């Protein structure tokens, strides 16, 4: 004798099973999404590390060239001054561009797993509505 059928709990049990299956599929999808976002985040961290090293090296170069440019400023001819300041300006421009790219990378890294969090938020809202 099937007590569940007699008590009319078949529909409730079927609904719970369907909900559990749906939750399991959604969890698998969210794990896949988190893995994809982790790969993107890891690549961004690698880019950030490379840019930090490059910016550190460029900073040393900029400071060296600016120091040399200031020393050359007081030498004899005006051509030396022009060349020194052009070199210093070029290195400074490269440094500013590297800094700009570094700040863009840091801003991108400030919101990791954005898609996963939004999907989980939608899932939680849907689950609360069903209950």
C-alpha positions, 0 to 999 in steps of 0.5 A: 500500500502506498501511503504517500498516494493515499495521503495525497502527497504525490503532487507535493513530492513531485514538485519538490523533486522538480525543484531540487532538479532545477536547483541542481542544474542552476548550481552547475550553471553557476559553478561553470560561470564562476569558473569562467569569471575566475579565468578572466579575473586571473588574466586581469591579475596577470595583466595588472602585475605586468603593468605594475612592473612596467610602471615601476621600471618606467618610473625609474627611467622617467626620474633618471631622464628628468634628472639628466634633463635638469643637469643638461639645462645648465650646459652650454648650447640650447640644442642640448636643452631641447633634446633633453627636454624632448626625451624627458617629455617622451618618457613622461608621456609613456609613463602617463599612458602606463599609469592610465592603463594600470588604473583602468586595470585596477578599476576592472578588477574592483568588481570580480565575479559580477555576472555570478553575483547577479545570477545568484541574486536573481536565483535567490529572488526567484526562490524567495518568490516561490516560497 
